[in-house]
Amino acid sequence: MGIHLPSMILHAKQVLKFQSRNQLHVPKGHIAVYVGETKKTRFVVPISYLNHPCFLDLLGQAEEEFGFNHPVGGLTIPCDKDAFIDLTS
C-alpha cells in the first residue's frame, strides 16, 4: 500500500518540474509566468490557478506595477520566488 500525496502537492511538483526544464513550449492548459523582484524565474503553471483568490491578488499587483508592458515580454509577477512556490503549493 503506497502513500498518496494530495493533488496540490502534485501540482507544486509539476510547477517545479516545468520550471527546472527551462523549456520554451508551454503545454496545453498551462501559462508561463516570470516571478522575481530582481532576477526573473520562469514558471509554467496550470491555468486553473487563475481562479484562485491569492493568484488573482498577485495578478492585481502585476497590473499595478507593470500595466500591460511586462519587461521580459511575458506575464511578470512581482513577488519573491520562494513566496510564489509557497503560494502554488
C-alpha positions in Angstrom: 0.0 0.0 0.0 1.5 3.3 -1.1 1.2 6.8 0.3 -0.9 9.2 -1.8 0.0 12.8 -2.0 -2.7 15.4 -2.1 -3.3 16.9 -5.6 -1.9 20.4 -4.5 1.5 18.9 -3.7 1.5 17.1 -7.0 0.7 20.4 -8.8 3.6 22.1 -6.9 5.9 19.3 -8.0 4.6 19.8 -11.6 5.3 23.5 -11.4 8.9 22.9 -10.2 9.4 20.3 -12.8 8.3 22.6 -15.7 10.4 25.4 -14.2 13.6 23.2 -14.0 13.3 22.1 -17.6 13.5 25.8 -18.8 11.6 24.8 -21.9 10.1 27.1 -24.5 7.0 25.1 -25.0 4.0 25.6 -22.7 1.7 22.6 -22.5 -2.0 23.0 -23.2 -3.9 24.2 -20.2 -0.9 26.0 -18.7 0.5 29.5 -18.7 4.1 30.7 -18.4 4.8 33.4 -15.8 8.0 35.2 -14.7 8.5 35.6 -11.0 11.0 37.5 -9.0 11.9 41.0 -7.9 15.3 41.4 -9.5 16.2 38.1 -11.2 13.1 36.6 -13.1 12.5 32.9 -13.0 10.1 31.3 -15.5 7.4 29.0 -14.1 4.7 27.1 -16.1 1.5 26.8 -14.0 -1.9 25.3 -14.7 -4.5 27.9 -15.9 -6.8 26.7 -13.1 -4.5 28.9 -10.8 -6.0 32.0 -12.4 -9.2 31.4 -10.5 -7.5 31.2 -7.1 -8.0 34.4 -5.0 -4.3 34.6 -3.9 -3.2 34.3 -7.5 -5.7 36.9 -8.5 -4.1 39.2 -5.9 -0.7 38.7 -7.5 -2.1 39.5 -10.9 -3.6 42.7 -9.5 -0.1 43.6 -8.1 1.4 42.9 -11.5 -1.2 45.2 -13.2 -0.4 48.0 -10.7 3.4 47.7 -11.2 3.7 46.9 -14.9 0.3 47.6 -16.5 0.3 45.7 -19.7 4.0 46.3 -20.6 6.0 43.5 -19.0 9.8 43.8 -19.1 10.6 40.2 -20.1 7.8 40.0 -22.7 5.6 37.6 -20.7 3.4 37.8 -17.7 5.6 39.1 -14.8 4.6 38.7 -11.2 6.4 41.0 -8.7 6.9 38.7 -5.8 9.7 36.6 -4.2 10.3 33.3 -5.9 10.0 31.4 -2.6 6.7 33.1 -1.8 5.4 32.1 -5.2 6.4 28.5 -4.7 4.7 28.6 -1.2 1.6 30.0 -2.8 1.4 27.4 -5.6 1.9 24.6 -3.2 
